[in-house]
Amino acid sequence: MKFEFKPSFDRSIKQLPLNDKAEVKAAASQLIEVLSKDREIYQGLGLKRLKGDFWEVRYGLKVRILFRWEGALVEFLLAGNHDDVKRFLKQN
């Protein structure tokens, strides 16, 4: 499986508060570990399919990571709140 971090993901992380940045990186690392080792996805990860190939992982109630999962490629697109994810999906 291949993982790619898009420039939009990097830009969105820069806008987050410092403590949220670390949490987003930790959540992304957990997701990569689970998907790359073909492990069972546990419920605490907050994985949810949104539409088509778009998925999200939640960290807590506020921070979400949006990614596109197509076959063996996972593209991290955005880190933000519910409204950020909703706005991004409307544009794409």
DSSP file (Angstrom, degrees, kcal/mol; ACC not computed):
  #  RESIDUE AA STRUCTURE BP1 BP2  ACC     N-H-->O    O-->H-N    N-H-->O    O-->H-N    TCO  KAPPA ALPHA  PHI   PSI    X-CA   Y-CA   Z-CA
    1    1 A M              0   0    0      0, 0.0     2,-0.4     0, 0.0    72,-0.2   0.000 360.0 360.0 360.0 140.4    0.0    0.0    0.0
    2    2 A K  E     -a   73   0A   0     70,-3.5    72,-2.7     2,-0.0     2,-0.4  -0.886 360.0-159.1-111.0 138.2    1.2    3.5   -0.9
    3    3 A F  E     -a   74   0A   0     -2,-0.4     2,-0.4    70,-0.2    72,-0.2  -0.957   9.3-175.8-119.7 134.4    0.6    6.6    1.2
    4    4 A E  E     -a   75   0A   0     70,-2.7    72,-3.0    -2,-0.4     2,-0.7  -0.994  16.9-150.0-134.0 133.3    0.8   10.1   -0.1
    5    5 A F  E     -a   76   0A   0     -2,-0.4    72,-0.1    70,-0.2    70,-0.1  -0.908  21.6-146.4-103.9 113.7    0.4   13.5    1.7
    6    6 A K    >>  -     0   0    0     70,-2.3     4,-1.6    -2,-0.7     3,-0.9  -0.363  23.5-112.8 -75.6 155.7   -1.0   16.1   -0.6
    7    7 A P  H 3> S+     0   0    0      0, 0.0     4,-2.6     0, 0.0     5,-0.2   0.839 117.6  61.3 -57.2 -33.6    0.0   19.8   -0.3
    8    8 A S  H 3> S+     0   0    0      1,-0.2     4,-2.0     2,-0.2    71,-0.3   0.855 102.7  51.4 -62.5 -33.6   -3.5   20.6    0.8
    9    9 A F  H <> S+     0   0    0     -3,-0.9     4,-2.0    67,-0.4    -1,-0.2   0.932 110.1  48.0 -67.3 -46.3   -3.0   18.3    3.8
   10   10 A D  H  X S+     0   0    0     -4,-1.6     4,-1.6     1,-0.2    -2,-0.2   0.907 112.5  49.3 -61.1 -42.3    0.3   20.1    4.7
   11   11 A R  H  X S+     0   0    0     -4,-2.6     4,-0.9     1,-0.2    -1,-0.2   0.904 110.0  50.9 -63.7 -41.1   -1.4   23.5    4.4
   12   12 A S  H  < S+     0   0    0     -4,-2.0     3,-0.5     1,-0.2     4,-0.4   0.858 107.5  53.0 -68.3 -33.8   -4.3   22.5    6.6
   13   13 A I  H >< S+     0   0    0     -4,-2.0     3,-1.5     1,-0.2    -1,-0.2   0.889 102.0  59.4 -66.6 -38.1   -2.0   21.2    9.3
   14   14 A K  H 3< S+     0   0    0     -4,-1.6    -1,-0.2     1,-0.3    -2,-0.2   0.778 102.1  54.9 -61.3 -26.1   -0.2   24.5    9.4
   15   15 A Q  T 3< S+     0   0    0     -4,-0.9    -1,-0.3    -3,-0.5    -2,-0.2   0.584  91.5  94.2 -84.0 -10.8   -3.4   26.3   10.3
   16   16 A L  S <  S-     0   0    0     -3,-1.5     5,-0.1    -4,-0.4    64,-0.0  -0.446  87.3 -96.0 -81.9 154.3   -4.2   24.0   13.3
   17   17 A P    >>  -     0   0    0      0, 0.0     4,-1.8     0, 0.0     3,-0.5  -0.301  42.6-105.2 -61.4 155.9   -3.2   24.9   16.9
   18   18 A L  H 3> S+     0   0    0      1,-0.3     4,-1.3     2,-0.2     3,-0.1   0.870 118.9  49.4 -55.0 -45.7    0.1   23.3   18.1
   19   19 A N  H 3> S+     0   0    0      1,-0.2     4,-1.3     2,-0.2    -1,-0.3   0.837 110.0  52.1 -68.1 -30.5   -1.5   20.6   20.2
   20   20 A D  H <> S+     0   0    0     -3,-0.5     4,-2.5     2,-0.2    -1,-0.2   0.828 101.5  61.7 -71.9 -31.8   -3.8   19.5   17.4
   21   21 A K  H  X S+     0   0    0     -4,-1.8     4,-2.2     1,-0.2    -2,-0.2   0.929 105.0  46.6 -58.9 -45.8   -0.9   19.2   15.0
   22   22 A A  H  X S+     0   0    0     -4,-1.3     4,-2.0     1,-0.2    -1,-0.2   0.883 112.3  50.6 -64.7 -38.6    0.6   16.5   17.1
   23   23 A E  H  X S+     0   0    0     -4,-1.3     4,-2.4     2,-0.2    -1,-0.2   0.879 109.0  51.0 -68.8 -37.8   -2.7   14.7   17.5
   24   24 A V  H  X S+     0   0    0     -4,-2.5     4,-2.6     2,-0.2     5,-0.2   0.922 110.7  48.9 -64.8 -43.8   -3.3   14.8   13.7
   25   25 A K  H  X S+     0   0    0     -4,-2.2     4,-2.2     1,-0.2    -2,-0.2   0.894 111.8  49.3 -63.1 -39.2    0.1   13.3   13.1
   26   26 A A  H  X S+     0   0    0     -4,-2.0     4,-2.2     2,-0.2    -2,-0.2   0.906 111.8  48.2 -66.2 -41.7   -0.5   10.6   15.6
   27   27 A A  H  X S+     0   0    0     -4,-2.4     4,-2.2     2,-0.2    -2,-0.2   0.897 111.7  49.8 -66.2 -40.3   -3.9    9.7   14.1
   28   28 A A  H  X S+     0   0    0     -4,-2.6     4,-2.5     2,-0.2    -2,-0.2   0.902 110.4  51.0 -64.2 -40.8   -2.4    9.6   10.6
   29   29 A S  H  X S+     0   0    0     -4,-2.2     4,-2.4    -5,-0.2    -2,-0.2   0.904 109.4  50.2 -62.9 -41.8    0.4    7.3   11.9
   30   30 A Q  H  X S+     0   0    0     -4,-2.2     4,-2.4     2,-0.2    -2,-0.2   0.921 111.2  48.7 -62.3 -43.8   -2.1    5.0   13.5
   31   31 A L  H  X S+     0   0    0     -4,-2.2     4,-2.7     1,-0.2     5,-0.3   0.919 111.0  49.8 -62.7 -44.2   -4.1    4.8   10.3
   32   32 A I  H  X S+     0   0    0     -4,-2.5     4,-2.7     1,-0.2     5,-0.3   0.915 111.2  50.0 -61.1 -42.9   -1.0    4.1    8.2
   33   33 A E  H  X S+     0   0    0     -4,-2.4     4,-1.4     2,-0.2     6,-0.2   0.922 112.9  45.6 -62.4 -44.4    0.0    1.3   10.6
   34   34 A V  H  <>S+     0   0    0     -4,-2.4     5,-2.2     1,-0.2    -2,-0.2   0.931 118.6  41.2 -65.9 -46.0   -3.4   -0.3   10.5
   35   35 A L  H ><5S+     0   0    0     -4,-2.7     3,-0.7     1,-0.2    -2,-0.2   0.871 114.1  50.6 -73.0 -37.1   -3.8   -0.1    6.7
   36   36 A S  H 3<5S+     0   0    0     -4,-2.7    -1,-0.2    -5,-0.3    -2,-0.2   0.805 114.6  43.0 -73.7 -27.9   -0.2   -1.1    5.8
   37   37 A K  T 3<5S-     0   0    0     -4,-1.4    -1,-0.2    -5,-0.3    -2,-0.2   0.319 107.4-123.9-100.1   8.4   -0.1   -4.2    8.0
   38   38 A D  T < 5 +     0   0    0     -3,-0.7    -3,-0.2    -4,-0.2     2,-0.1   0.871  54.6 160.7  53.7  42.3   -3.6   -5.3    7.0
   39   39 A R      < -     0   0    0     -5,-2.2     2,-0.2    -6,-0.2    -1,-0.2  -0.458  49.7 -84.8 -88.8 164.9   -4.8   -5.3   10.6
   40   40 A E        -     0   0    0     -2,-0.1     2,-0.6     1,-0.1    -1,-0.1  -0.507  44.6-121.8 -69.6 135.1   -8.4   -5.2   11.7
   41   41 A I        -     0   0    0     -2,-0.2     2,-0.2    -3,-0.1    -1,-0.1  -0.694  27.7-143.9 -83.1 119.4   -9.7   -1.6   12.0
   42   42 A Y    >   -     0   0    0     -2,-0.6     3,-1.6     1,-0.1     5,-0.4  -0.528  16.1-119.9 -87.9 153.6  -10.8   -0.9   15.5
   43   43 A Q  G >  S+     0   0    0      1,-0.3     3,-1.7    -2,-0.2     4,-0.1   0.787 105.2  68.7 -63.9 -31.0  -13.8    1.3   16.3
   44   44 A G  G 3  S+     0   0    0      1,-0.3    -1,-0.3     2,-0.1    -3,-0.0   0.650  83.8  73.8 -65.1 -14.9  -11.8    3.8   18.3
   45   45 A L  G <  S-     0   0    0     -3,-1.6    13,-0.6    14,-0.1    -1,-0.3   0.741  96.5-137.3 -71.1 -22.5  -10.1    5.0   15.2
   46   46 A G    <   +     0   0    0     -3,-1.7    12,-0.5    -4,-0.3     2,-0.3   0.829  35.5 174.4  71.2  32.6  -13.3    6.7   14.0
   47   47 A L        +     0   0    0     -5,-0.4     2,-0.3    10,-0.2    10,-0.2  -0.562   0.8 169.3 -76.8 132.1  -13.0    5.6   10.4
   48   48 A K  E     -B   56   0A   0      8,-2.3     8,-2.4    -2,-0.3     2,-0.4  -0.989  33.4-130.6-147.7 133.6  -16.0    6.5    8.3
   49   49 A R  E     -B   55   0A   0     -2,-0.3     6,-0.3     6,-0.2     3,-0.1  -0.716  24.6-179.6 -82.1 130.6  -16.7    6.4    4.6
   50   50 A L  E     -     0   0A   0      4,-2.6     2,-0.3    -2,-0.4     5,-0.2   0.910  58.3 -31.3 -97.4 -62.1  -18.1    9.7    3.4
   51   51 A K  E >  S-B   54   0A   0      3,-0.9     3,-2.6     0, 0.0    -1,-0.3  -0.935 103.0 -29.8-160.1 139.6  -18.8    9.4   -0.3
   52   52 A G  T 3  S-     0   0    0     -2,-0.3    -2,-0.0     1,-0.3    16,-0.0  -0.312 128.7 -15.6  55.6-123.1  -17.1    7.5   -3.1
   53   53 A D  T 3  S+     0   0    0     -2,-0.1    16,-2.8    -4,-0.1     2,-0.4   0.335 110.3 110.7 -93.6   5.7  -13.5    7.0   -2.3
   54   54 A F  E <   +BC  51  68A   0     -3,-2.6    -4,-2.6    14,-0.2    -3,-0.9  -0.689  40.8 170.0 -89.5 132.9  -13.4    9.7    0.4
   55   55 A W  E     -BC  49  67A   0     12,-3.2    12,-2.6    -2,-0.4     2,-0.3  -0.872  16.7-150.6-131.9 163.2  -13.0    8.6    4.0
   56   56 A E  E     -BC  48  66A   0     -8,-2.4    -8,-2.3    -2,-0.3     2,-0.4  -0.989   4.5-158.8-137.1 151.6  -12.4   10.4    7.3
   57   57 A V  E     - C   0  65A   0      8,-2.1     8,-2.9    -2,-0.3     2,-0.4  -0.992  19.9-145.2-122.5 133.7  -10.6    9.5   10.5
   58   58 A R  E     - C   0  64A   0    -13,-0.6     2,-0.5   -12,-0.5     6,-0.2  -0.787  12.0-164.6-101.5 142.6  -11.6   11.4   13.6
   59   59 A Y  E  > S- C   0  63A   0      4,-3.3     4,-1.2    -2,-0.4     3,-0.3  -0.956  72.3 -37.0-118.8 110.6   -9.3   12.4   16.5
   60   60 A G  T  4 S-     0   0    0     -2,-0.5     0, 0.0     1,-0.2     0, 0.0  -0.368  99.4 -58.3  69.1-156.3  -11.6   13.4   19.3
   61   61 A L  T  4 S+     0   0    0     -3,-0.1    -1,-0.2    -2,-0.1     3,-0.0   0.714 131.0  38.8 -93.5 -23.0  -14.7   15.3   18.4
   62   62 A K  T  4 S+     0   0    0     -3,-0.3     2,-0.4    19,-0.1    20,-0.2   0.881  97.5  70.6 -98.6 -42.4  -13.2   18.3   16.6
   63   63 A V  E  <  +C   59   0A   0     -4,-1.2    -4,-3.3    18,-0.1     2,-0.3  -0.651  55.4 177.1 -91.8 130.2  -10.3   17.2   14.5
   64   64 A R  E     -CD  58  80A   0     16,-3.4    16,-2.5    -2,-0.4     2,-0.5  -0.952  20.2-148.3-129.1 147.9  -10.8   15.1   11.3
   65   65 A I  E     -CD  57  79A   0     -8,-2.9    -8,-2.1    -2,-0.3     2,-0.4  -0.977  14.5-156.4-116.5 122.2   -8.5   13.8    8.7
   66   66 A L  E     +CD  56  78A   0     12,-3.0    11,-2.7    -2,-0.5    12,-1.7  -0.833  20.9 165.2 -99.5 133.0   -9.9   13.5    5.2
   67   67 A F  E     -CD  55  76A   0    -12,-2.6   -12,-3.2    -2,-0.4     2,-0.5  -0.978  33.6-128.7-144.7 159.1   -8.3   11.0    2.8
   68   68 A R  E     -CD  54  75A   0      7,-2.5     7,-2.8    -2,-0.3     2,-0.6  -0.933  19.9-164.2-108.9 129.2   -9.0    9.3   -0.5
   69   69 A W  E     + D   0  74A   0    -16,-2.8     2,-0.5    -2,-0.5     5,-0.2  -0.924  16.1 165.9-119.3 105.5   -8.6    5.5   -0.6
   70   70 A E  E >   - D   0  73A   0      3,-2.5     3,-2.2    -2,-0.6     2,-0.3  -0.938  62.9 -62.6-122.9 106.6   -8.4    4.0   -4.1
   71   71 A G  T 3  S-     0   0    0     -2,-0.5     0, 0.0     1,-0.3     0, 0.0  -0.381 121.6  -9.0  58.9-114.5   -7.1    0.5   -4.3
   72   72 A A  T 3  S+     0   0    0     -2,-0.3   -70,-3.5   -71,-0.1     2,-0.5   0.225 120.1  88.6-100.4  13.3   -3.6    0.4   -2.9
   73   73 A L  E <   -aD   2  70A   0     -3,-2.2    -3,-2.5   -72,-0.2     2,-0.5  -0.953  50.5-173.7-117.7 127.6   -3.2    4.2   -2.7
   74   74 A V  E     -aD   3  69A   0    -72,-2.7   -70,-2.7    -2,-0.5     2,-0.6  -0.981   7.2-167.5-118.2 119.5   -4.2    6.4    0.2
   75   75 A E  E     -aD   4  68A   0     -7,-2.8    -7,-2.5    -2,-0.5     2,-0.5  -0.932  13.7-144.8-110.5 116.1   -4.0   10.2   -0.3
   76   76 A F  E     +aD   5  67A   0    -72,-3.0   -70,-2.3    -2,-0.6   -67,-0.4  -0.694  27.7 168.3 -79.0 123.9   -4.2   12.4    2.8
   77   77 A L  E     +     0   0A   0    -11,-2.7     2,-0.3    -2,-0.5   -65,-0.2   0.791  49.8   2.6-108.9 -37.4   -6.1   15.5    1.7
   78   78 A L  E     - D   0  66A   0    -12,-1.7   -12,-3.0   -69,-0.1     2,-0.4  -0.999  41.1-158.4-158.3 146.0   -7.1   17.6    4.6
   79   79 A A  E     + D   0  65A   0     -2,-0.3     2,-0.3   -71,-0.3   -14,-0.2  -0.997  51.6  90.3-126.5 126.5   -7.0   18.0    8.4
   80   80 A G  E     - D   0  64A   0    -16,-2.5   -16,-3.4    -2,-0.4     2,-0.1  -0.943  69.5 -53.4 179.2-160.1   -9.6   20.2   10.0
   81   81 A N     >  -     0   0    0     -2,-0.3     4,-2.0   -18,-0.2     5,-0.2  -0.297  62.2 -84.7 -96.6-175.5  -13.1   20.2   11.6
   82   82 A H  H  > S+     0   0    0    -20,-0.2     4,-2.5     1,-0.2     5,-0.2   0.893 127.6  50.4 -57.7 -44.3  -16.4   19.0   10.3
   83   83 A D  H  > S+     0   0    0      1,-0.2     4,-2.5     2,-0.2    -1,-0.2   0.872 108.0  53.2 -65.6 -37.2  -17.1   22.2    8.3
   84   84 A D  H  > S+     0   0    0      2,-0.2     4,-2.3     1,-0.2    -1,-0.2   0.920 111.4  46.1 -62.2 -43.8  -13.7   22.1    6.7
   85   85 A V  H  X S+     0   0    0     -4,-2.0     4,-2.4     2,-0.2    -2,-0.2   0.923 112.7  49.8 -64.6 -45.3  -14.3   18.6    5.5
   86   86 A K  H  X S+     0   0    0     -4,-2.5     4,-1.8     1,-0.2    -2,-0.2   0.912 111.7  48.4 -60.3 -44.4  -17.8   19.4    4.3
   87   87 A R  H  X S+     0   0    0     -4,-2.5     4,-1.6     1,-0.2    -1,-0.2   0.904 110.8  50.9 -63.6 -42.8  -16.5   22.5    2.3
   88   88 A F  H  X S+     0   0    0     -4,-2.3     4,-1.0     1,-0.2    -2,-0.2   0.912 109.4  50.2 -62.3 -43.0  -13.7   20.4    0.7
   89   89 A L  H  < S+     0   0    0     -4,-2.4     3,-0.2     1,-0.2    -1,-0.2   0.851 107.2  54.4 -66.7 -33.9  -16.1   17.7   -0.4
   90   90 A K  H  < S+     0   0    0     -4,-1.8    -1,-0.2     1,-0.2    -2,-0.2   0.872 108.4  49.5 -65.1 -36.4  -18.4   20.3   -2.0
   91   91 A Q  H  <        0   0    0     -4,-1.6    -1,-0.2     1,-0.2    -2,-0.2   0.704 360.0 360.0 -76.5 -20.0  -15.5   21.7   -4.0
   92   92 A N     <        0   0    0     -4,-1.0    -1,-0.2    -3,-0.2    -2,-0.2   0.410 360.0 360.0-115.4 360.0  -14.4   18.3   -5.3
